[in-house]
């Protein structure tokens, strides 16, 4: 029997965070060099911690991070490849390389939020959110920390939107949402193993399995993104009621049983 | 100590620059033998006549199906070795809930440089579309799970150079909490342009063979390889009569919240991770036969480990194995865990190949010759970009 997850705060973002969004949380000059994917995750993290009643400035030795990234920090990855292509590898950008590493977003969250517990990152496209939730459950079950911030951050692969009109049939089974525009989205969920005065929902059970399904069957009405699961999950939480969250991806299924929490 | 907390390793496998199997790699580590050289035939970079790497032997790679990524090919080879050692086929486990946890760096990144380059030049082709689709359709752990026909959960862990250690630790947790009956876990990575150029441009790569913990160390050498473990619950081990080849006893992880590419010089996160792993194992530093260190031979990594080891376990011998494997990035923790189990089971620790001079900023001399050990437990740690630290405690097959 897997432990329950108590959701004390959540936030999601469709599109990019704007500088003014950060005004309640941090001086915006500190964000100048930050890549977009990390900015989006950070804004959602600030908002979900605030909802959970957790002081953003406190040192968090007992808080863990479980991050889901569909395909990593693609903006920086492409910047690094661009620098090789345009300037040659002898002048390629070390900054872009360092930012392209998945852990870059983990570092951003840990530094800005003073999180010093475990940090794990899952990168498996559509199934990343499922992996990050399982990890949060495991970290809490093993008492490696008392709270976990589950953060989901997604970049856009610039090649896909450009080539899909010509190759749509080849990629169709893998994509949900297309032909709606690709959108950079993010989400964050503050969870723990025991209820608090800020608990809003309880995740009763998470079931995540590999299947032989070849078609992505997730319904995403207005955008295309690997992180759609996390946003769709957040949208269900917005409705403030019990729900079963079920998604069938190409190759896996995710089921989450959620109850509205009443103390 | 309580081995009831440990998870049984039913089998393991390894492929890296110093060998094409776990036993072969350990023999390579003992003898300092490795496939080390300039990688002009593997990556297209202007640095390939200057910066060497540790590579898996070409004849081993020749067996790969071109549709398969090198990383996935290497991991599957290791997994097959693990199943063979365990004396069980993947099909026999199909009635069980079997999970797959794999750490990787390159395989889980957008590594299709040629595809991207062709697109930027306006020369995107149907072949590029196929490669892009393969990359999107075949995420590491999911593809490996499908290859073996498992239907349990899967997870690709991408905590950079700590990924392999994290994968083994999370897999242990999946068994401990009853999420799975068995978990195929480990790490895998391959030589690729981005990390090769990237580490050179960050000025942490060396032009010579790396010298872990040595005062005259001059940087890392990128490597490639994979390490795989088949972990099983006690009930599954009994049902299939699987013998322990070793144990995973404890796992810890903590982040530095310090710097994008450098570890915290006070090693607070690493100390926390090691302490957690030891606590979960029910052991103390006195129980450890040795530590297999991360030991990249970079300027910043080795002193940070020095601080942690001097603080927690100053009497425990330290072995750095990257002088024969190179830095295999997301695979490193898993490759090193396999070598650690081999060392425990054979009761000898190899020398730290490449070490030459004591460094007072590190504060210890790693193993310099083949050293006999009698204690049955060892620690393996990993440090990664972004300040992610991970540690696992492993036990020999006769530790119970």
Boltz contact constraints between the chains, C-beta under 6 A:
constraints:
  - contact:
      token1: [A, 71]
      token2: [B, 110]
      max_distance: 6.0
  - contact:
      token1: [A, 72]
      token2: [B, 109]
      max_distance: 6.0
  - contact:
      token1: [A, 74]
      token2: [B, 110]
      max_distance: 6.0
  - contact:
      token1: [A, 77]
      token2: [B, 110]
      max_distance: 6.0
  - contact:
      token1: [A, 81]
      token2: [B, 113]
      max_distance: 6.0
  - contact:
      token1: [A, 81]
      token2: [B, 116]
      max_distance: 6.0
  - contact:
      token1: [A, 85]
      token2: [B, 117]
      max_distance: 6.0
  - contact:
      token1: [A, 85]
      token2: [B, 120]
      max_distance: 6.0
  - contact:
      token1: [A, 89]
      token2: [B, 45]
      max_distance: 6.0
  - contact:
      token1: [A, 89]
      token2: [B, 46]
      max_distance: 6.0
  - contact:
      token1: [A, 89]
      token2: [B, 197]
      max_distance: 6.0
  - contact:
      token1: [A, 90]
      token2: [B, 46]
      max_distance: 6.0
  - contact:
      token1: [A, 92]
      token2: [B, 197]
      max_distance: 6.0
  - contact:
      token1: [A, 92]
      token2: [B, 201]
      max_distance: 6.0
  - contact:
      token1: [A, 94]
      token2: [B, 201]
      max_distance: 6.0
  - contact:
      token1: [A, 94]
      token2: [B, 202]
      max_distance: 6.0
  - contact:
      token1: [A, 97]
      token2: [B, 198]
      max_distance: 6.0
  - contact:
      token1: [A, 98]
      token2: [B, 260]
      max_distance: 6.0
  - contact:
      token1: [A, 98]
      token2: [B, 261]
      max_distance: 6.0
  - contact:
      token1: [A, 101]
      token2: [B, 160]
      max_distance: 6.0
  - contact:
      token1: [A, 101]
      token2: [B, 385]
      max_distance: 6.0
  - contact:
      token1: [A, 102]
      token2: [B, 158]
      max_distance: 6.0
  - contact:
      token1: [A, 103]
      token2: [B, 159]
      max_distance: 6.0
  - contact:
      token1: [A, 103]
      token2: [B, 160]
      max_distance: 6.0
  - contact:
      token1: [A, 103]
      token2: [B, 384]
      max_distance: 6.0
  - contact:
      token1: [A, 103]
      token2: [B, 385]
      max_distance: 6.0
  - contact:
      token1: [A, 103]
      token2: [B, 386]
      max_distance: 6.0
  - contact:
      token1: [A, 103]
      token2: [B, 388]
      max_distance: 6.0
  - contact:
      token1: [A, 104]
      token2: [B, 386]
      max_distance: 6.0
  - contact:
      token1: [A, 106]
      token2: [B, 386]
      max_distance: 6.0
  - contact:
      token1: [A, 107]
      token2: [B, 260]
      max_distance: 6.0
  - contact:
      token1: [A, 107]
      token2: [B, 386]
      max_distance: 6.0
  - contact:
      token1: [A, 107]
      token2: [B, 387]
      max_distance: 6.0
  - contact:
      token1: [A, 110]
      token2: [B, 255]
      max_distance: 6.0
  - contact:
      token1: [A, 110]
      token2: [B, 257]
      max_distance: 6.0
  - contact:
      token1: [A, 111]
      token2: [B, 257]
      max_distance: 6.0
  - contact:
      token1: [A, 116]
      token2: [B, 257]
      max_distance: 6.0
  - contact:
      token1: [A, 118]
      token2: [B, 253]
      max_distance: 6.0
  - contact:
      token1: [A, 118]
      token2: [B, 254]
      max_distance: 6.0
  - contact:
      token1: [A, 119]
      token2: [B, 255]
      max_distance: 6.0
  - contact:
      token1: [A, 119]
      token2: [B, 388]
      max_distance: 6.0
  - contact:
      token1: [A, 120]
      token2: [B, 159]
      max_distance: 6.0
  - contact:
      token1: [A, 120]
      token2: [B, 166]
      max_distance: 6.0
  - contact:
      token1: [A, 121]
      token2: [B, 158]
      max_distance: 6.0
  - contact:
      token1: [A, 121]
      token2: [B, 159]
      max_distance: 6.0
  - contact:
      token1: [A, 122]
      token2: [B, 155]
      max_distance: 6.0
  - contact:
      token1: [A, 123]
      token2: [B, 108]
      max_distance: 6.0
  - contact:
      token1: [A, 123]
      token2: [B, 156]
      max_distance: 6.0
  - contact:
      token1: [A, 123]
      token2: [B, 158]
      max_distance: 6.0
  - contact:
      token1: [A, 124]
      token2: [B, 139]
      max_distance: 6.0
  - contact:
      token1: [A, 124]
      token2: [B, 156]
      max_distance: 6.0
  - contact:
      token1: [A, 125]
      token2: [B, 139]
      max_distance: 6.0
  - contact:
      token1: [A, 131]
      token2: [B, 155]
      max_distance: 6.0
  - contact:
      token1: [A, 138]
      token2: [B, 173]
      max_distance: 6.0
  - contact:
      token1: [A, 141]
      token2: [B, 177]
      max_distance: 6.0
  - contact:
      token1: [A, 142]
      token2: [B, 173]
      max_distance: 6.0
  - contact:
      token1: [A, 159]
      token2: [B, 119]
      max_distance: 6.0
  - contact:
      token1: [A, 163]
      token2: [B, 124]
      max_distance: 6.0
  - contact:
      token1: [A, 167]
      token2: [B, 129]
      max_distance: 6.0
  - contact:
      token1: [A, 170]
      token2: [B, 129]
      max_distance: 6.0
  - contact:
      token1: [A, 170]
      token2: [B, 133]
      max_distance: 6.0
  - contact:
      token1: [A, 171]
      token2: [B, 133]
      max_distance: 6.0
  - contact:
      token1: [A, 174]
      token2: [B, 136]
      max_distance: 6.0
  - contact:
      token1: [A, 174]
      token2: [B, 137]
      max_distance: 6.0
  - contact:
      token1: [A, 208]
      token2: [B, 153]
      max_distance: 6.0
  - contact:
      token1: [A, 209]
      token2: [B, 151]
      max_distance: 6.0
  - contact:
      token1: [A, 210]
      token2: [B, 145]
      max_distance: 6.0
  - contact:
      token1: [A, 210]
      token2: [B, 151]
      max_distance: 6.0
  - contact:
      token1: [A, 210]
      token2: [B, 154]
      max_distance: 6.0
  - contact:
      token1: [A, 251]
      token2: [B, 142]
      max_distance: 6.0
